[in-house]
């Protein structure tokens, strides 16, 4: 993966919307069924909204019924970083972008085969790159 991206809060605020900043830099969560990508079905790649690192391919996306975009696997294991999250009086596994440490969401062991994982990701943390656009790059 690419070199680490480190910016100050002031720099992130100039690049991100207030919602993107709240979710990615302050470990926030958008409301269920409110994000742009929860029911989105186009083919392409979902990248980190902060640093544009590819995170999830549309082929790994599935409808979990939770109201957040859900994926069974990242494009590469190295694209994500995991951390224990004990907030909200529960134990979860937080998922972050490995390049810029943006908070993306959480991973749960109740996904479909073959991984059995459900990466529950905030739309505000993602930047969709259509398949046609990626082919031209």
C-alpha positions in Angstrom: 0.0 0.0 0.0 1.0 3.6 -0.3 2.8 5.8 2.2 1.0 7.0 5.3 -1.1 10.2 5.0 -0.9 12.4 8.0 -2.7 15.8 8.2 -3.8 18.1 10.9 -7.5 18.5 11.8 -7.4 21.9 10.1 -6.2 20.3 6.9 -8.8 17.5 7.0 -11.5 20.1 7.6 -10.6 21.9 4.4 -10.8 18.6 2.4 -13.9 16.9 4.0 -17.5 17.9 4.5 -18.5 18.3 8.2 -20.2 14.8 8.1 -17.2 13.2 6.5 -14.9 14.8 9.1 -17.2 13.7 12.0 -17.3 10.1 10.8 -13.7 9.6 9.7 -11.7 11.8 12.0 -14.0 11.7 15.1 -15.1 8.0 14.9 -18.7 8.9 14.3 -21.5 6.9 12.7 -24.1 8.0 10.2 -27.8 7.1 10.8 -28.9 3.8 9.4 -30.4 4.0 5.8 -29.2 7.6 5.5 -25.9 7.1 3.6 -25.5 7.5 -0.1 -24.2 3.9 -0.6 -26.4 1.7 1.6 -28.6 0.7 -1.4 -26.2 1.7 -4.2 -25.6 -1.0 -6.8 -23.2 0.3 -9.4 -20.0 -1.6 -10.3 -16.7 -0.1 -9.2 -14.5 0.4 -6.2 -15.2 2.1 -2.9 -12.1 4.1 -1.8 -11.3 6.0 1.4 -12.9 9.5 1.2 -9.8 10.9 2.9 -6.9 9.5 1.0 -8.5 7.7 -2.0 -6.9 4.3 -1.1 -9.1 1.5 -2.6 -10.9 -0.4 0.1 -13.8 -2.5 -1.2 -14.9 -3.8 -4.6 -18.6 -3.7 -5.5 -18.5 -7.5 -6.0 -18.0 -7.9 -2.3 -20.9 -5.7 -1.4 -24.1 -7.3 -0.1 -27.4 -6.2 1.4 -27.1 -7.0 5.1 -30.4 -5.2 5.9 -28.6 -3.1 8.5 -28.8 0.3 6.7 -25.1 0.6 6.1 -23.1 -0.5 3.1 -21.8 -4.0 3.9 -18.9 -5.9 2.3 -17.6 -9.5 2.8 -13.9 -8.6 2.1 -11.6 -5.7 1.4 -9.8 -5.4 -1.9 -6.6 -6.2 0.0 -6.1 -7.2 3.7 -3.4 -4.5 3.9 -5.9 -1.8 3.0 -7.5 -2.0 6.4 -6.4 -1.8 10.0 -8.4 -3.2 12.9 -8.7 -2.0 16.5 -10.7 -3.1 19.5 -13.6 -0.7 20.2 -15.2 -0.8 23.6 -17.3 2.3 23.3 -21.1 2.2 23.7 -20.8 -0.5 26.4 -20.0 -3.3 23.9 -16.9 -4.9 22.4 -16.6 -4.5 18.7 -13.8 -4.4 16.1 -13.3 -1.0 14.5 -12.1 -0.8 10.9 -9.8 2.0 9.8 -8.0 2.9 6.5 -4.5 1.6 6.9 -3.1 4.6 4.9 -4.7 7.6 6.8 -6.3 5.9 9.8 -9.8 7.2 8.9 -12.6 5.5 10.9 -14.6 3.5 8.4 -17.0 1.4 10.5 -16.8 -2.0 12.2 -16.4 -5.7 11.2 -18.6 -8.4 12.5 -18.4 -12.3 12.2 -21.9 -12.7 10.7 -21.3 -12.2 7.0 -21.8 -14.5 4.0 -19.5 -17.2 2.8 -16.7 -17.5 2.0 -15.3 -15.1 4.6 -18.2 -15.1 7.1 -17.4 -11.4 7.7 -19.6 -8.3 7.5 -17.7 -5.0 7.1 -20.3 -2.5 8.1 -19.0 0.8 6.7 -20.3 4.4 6.8 -21.1 5.9 3.4 -19.5 9.2 4.6 -16.2 7.4 4.8 -16.3 6.2 1.1 -15.7 7.7 -2.3 -17.1 5.5 -5.1 -15.1 5.1 -8.3 -17.1 3.7 -11.2 -15.7 0.7 -13.0 -15.5 2.6 -16.3 -13.5 5.4 -14.7 -11.1 3.0 -13.0 -10.4 1.3 -16.4 -9.3 4.6 -17.9 -6.9 5.4 -15.1 
